[in-house]
Amino acid sequence: MARRKFIAGNWKMNLDRKGAVALAEGLVKAAANVVGCDIAVCPPACYLEAVGQIVKGSNVALGAQNVYHQANGAFTGELSTAMLLDLGCKYVILGHSERRHVLGETDAEINKKVIAALDAGLIPILCVGELLAEREAGNTMSVIRTQFDGSLAGVSREKLKTVVIAYEPVWAIGTGKVASPAQAEEVHLGLRKIIAERYNNEIAQIVPIQYGGSVKPDNAVDLLGQPNIDGALVGGAALKVDQFMGIVAGA
């Protein structure tokens, strides 16, 4: 069974309400006739409801940028899986490099969120990726294996079938640098081997693995044409309808 391409836009901490609504409206219109490719947008939490109203029933799914692992309670500033589902979310980005390296989230913390999301029926987009120093030291796959094992501890075969993995070399996020298609494919293939070792080959062929890191319309075709790259988690280019849809077209 061929894996469907999946392009998701991570809007990060950008836009105001008016801009988020306009972007969502533009994407819904532009994506109306897209077939064979799944599309999602992940706006800031405060705009999830407004964007969710616009994308509801369209070709564009809604995702959140984070979630907390507890169901409810005295956790000021956090959002639960039930809250995200209530707003119409299908996806949630977890373990993004900015949360790992800027906000200090550990594999153990990310693992709790992954399990909570899966238990609630949300689809985690789990991000893994190495720093430049780690790549230069030749440690790319050991770093990714550690993040994979730690972030997905206790996740069953059946549950893993509903996880999306995003490989994001940290040195390529927002820097304008991009892993070459060969570099990206090598890591994606390595990830698939890790999945096969820990689970089995059938699961390894099912799990979609996105690439993230300065993806743009002009490099999307080469990246997304690699056999083990199943889509893209898009940052900066996700904030403009034409750029984002150019990447969708590349898929």
C-alpha positions in Angstrom: 0.0 0.0 0.0 1.5 3.3 -1.1 1.8 6.0 1.6 -0.1 9.2 0.9 1.8 12.4 0.8 1.1 14.7 3.7 2.0 18.4 3.8 1.5 20.2 7.1 2.0 23.9 7.8 3.5 24.9 11.2 2.6 28.5 11.6 4.6 28.7 14.9 4.2 32.0 16.8 3.2 34.1 13.8 0.2 36.1 12.5 -2.7 37.9 14.1 -6.3 36.7 14.1 -7.1 38.6 10.9 -4.0 37.2 9.1 -4.7 33.6 10.4 -8.3 33.8 9.1 -7.2 35.2 5.7 -4.5 32.5 5.3 -6.9 29.7 6.2 -9.5 31.0 3.8 -6.9 31.2 1.0 -5.7 27.7 1.6 -9.2 26.2 1.8 -10.0 27.8 -1.6 -6.6 26.8 -3.2 -6.8 23.2 -1.9 -10.4 22.5 -2.9 -9.4 20.3 -5.9 -6.3 18.6 -4.4 -6.4 14.8 -4.5 -3.9 12.3 -3.4 -2.3 14.5 -0.8 -3.3 15.2 2.8 -3.0 18.8 4.0 -3.1 20.3 7.5 -2.4 23.6 9.2 -1.2 24.1 12.7 -2.0 27.7 13.9 -1.1 29.3 17.2 -3.4 27.9 19.9 -5.3 31.2 20.3 -6.4 31.0 16.7 -7.3 27.3 16.6 -11.0 28.0 16.9 -11.2 30.7 14.2 -9.1 28.6 11.8 -11.0 25.5 12.7 -14.3 27.1 11.7 -12.9 27.9 8.3 -11.2 24.6 7.5 -14.1 22.4 8.8 -15.4 20.1 6.0 -12.6 21.2 3.6 -9.5 19.4 2.3 -7.5 21.1 5.0 -7.3 19.5 8.4 -6.5 21.3 11.7 -3.6 20.6 14.0 -2.2 22.1 17.2 1.5 22.9 18.0 1.5 21.3 21.4 -0.6 19.6 24.1 -0.2 18.7 27.7 -0.3 15.1 28.9 -2.8 15.4 31.8 -6.5 15.3 31.0 -7.4 18.3 33.1 -6.6 20.1 36.3 -4.4 22.9 37.8 -1.9 23.3 34.8 -2.0 27.0 34.1 -1.3 27.8 30.5 -1.7 24.3 29.2 -4.2 22.7 26.8 -5.5 19.1 27.1 -6.2 16.6 24.3 -10.0 17.0 25.0 -9.7 20.8 24.4 -7.9 20.2 21.1 -10.5 17.7 20.0 -13.3 20.1 21.0 -11.8 22.7 18.6 -11.7 20.2 15.8 -8.0 19.2 15.8 -6.9 16.0 14.0 -3.2 16.4 14.5 -0.7 17.7 17.1 2.9 18.5 16.6 5.1 17.1 19.4 8.8 17.1 20.0 9.5 20.0 17.6 13.2 21.1 17.8 12.2 24.5 19.2 10.4 22.8 22.1 13.3 20.4 22.6 16.2 22.9 22.3 14.6 26.3 23.2 12.0 25.2 25.8 14.0 22.2 27.1 11.5 19.4 26.6 12.9 16.0 27.2 12.2 12.7 25.4 10.4 11.5 28.5 8.1 14.6 28.5 7.4 14.3 24.8 6.6 10.6 25.3 3.9 11.4 27.9 2.4 13.8 25.3 2.6 11.3 22.5 0.8 8.6 24.6 -1.9 11.1 25.7 -2.5 12.2 22.2 -2.8 8.6 20.9 -5.1 7.6 23.7 -7.3 10.5 22.8 -7.4 9.8 19.1 -5.2 12.6 18.0 -2.5 12.0 15.4 0.9 13.0 16.7 3.4 14.6 14.2 6.5 13.5 16.2 9.6 15.6 15.3 13.1 14.2 15.5 16.4 15.7 14.3 20.0 16.5 15.0 21.9 19.7 15.7 24.7 20.8 13.3 27.4 19.7 15.8 25.8 16.3 16.1 25.8 15.9 12.3 29.4 17.1 11.9 30.4 14.5 14.6 28.7 11.8 12.6 26.1 11.2 15.3 23.0 11.9 13.2 21.4 8.4 13.4 22.3 7.8 17.0 20.7 11.0 18.1 17.6 10.2 16.0 17.4 6.6 17.4 17.6 8.0 21.0 14.8 10.5 20.3 12.7 7.9 18.5 13.1 5.3 21.3 12.6 7.8 24.1 9.6 9.7 22.5 7.8 6.5 21.5 8.5 4.4 24.6 5.6 2.1 25.3 3.8 2.8 22.0 2.4 -0.4 20.5 2.5 -1.5 16.9 -1.2 -0.6 16.4 -0.7 2.8 17.9 2.4 3.5 15.8 0.4 3.0 12.7 -1.3 6.3 13.4 1.8 8.3 14.2 3.4 10.7 11.7 7.2 11.2 12.0 8.9 14.4 10.9 12.6 14.4 10.3 13.8 18.0 10.9 17.6 18.6 10.8 17.8 21.4 13.4 20.5 23.1 11.3 18.1 23.5 8.4 15.1 25.0 10.2 14.6 28.7 9.4 18.3 29.0 8.3 17.8 28.8 4.5 20.1 25.8 4.6 18.4 22.6 3.5 19.5 19.0 3.6 20.2 17.7 0.1 17.6 15.2 -1.2 20.2 12.5 -0.8 21.0 13.6 2.8 17.3 13.7 3.7 16.6 10.4 2.0 19.5 8.7 3.9 18.0 9.7 7.3 14.4 8.8 6.2 15.6 5.4 5.1 17.5 5.0 8.4 14.4 5.9 10.3 12.4 3.3 8.4 15.1 0.7 9.4 14.8 1.8 13.1 11.0 1.2 12.9 11.5 -2.2 11.3 13.9 -3.2 13.9 11.8 -2.1 16.8 8.4 -3.1 15.4 8.4 -4.9 12.0 8.9 -4.2 8.3 5.1 -4.0 7.7 4.8 -1.1 10.2 7.9 0.5 8.8 6.3 0.7 5.4 3.1 2.2 6.7 4.4 5.1 8.9 4.6 8.3 7.0 7.9 10.3 7.5 7.8 14.0 6.6 10.8 16.2 6.0 11.1 19.6 7.6 13.7 22.3 7.3 13.5 25.2 4.8 11.2 23.4 2.4 10.1 25.7 -0.4 8.3 25.3 -3.8 11.6 25.3 -5.7 13.1 22.3 -3.7 9.9 20.4 -2.9 9.8 18.3 -6.0 13.4 17.0 -5.5 12.8 16.3 -1.8 9.4 14.8 -2.1 10.4 12.7 -5.0 12.7 10.6 -2.7 11.3 7.1 -2.1 11.2 7.4 1.7 10.1 11.1 2.0 6.3 11.2 2.4 5.7 14.8 2.8 6.8 18.0 4.5 6.4 19.9 7.8 6.6 23.4 6.5 7.5 26.5 8.6 8.1 29.9 6.9 6.6 28.9 3.5 3.4 27.8 5.3 2.6 31.5 6.0 1.9 32.3 2.3 -0.8 30.6 0.3 1.2 30.4 -3.0 4.3 29.1 -1.4 2.5 26.5 0.7 0.4 25.3 -2.3 3.6 25.3 -4.4 4.9 22.6 -2.0 1.6 20.7 -2.2 1.9 20.8 -6.0 5.4 19.4 -5.6 4.0 16.5 -3.7 
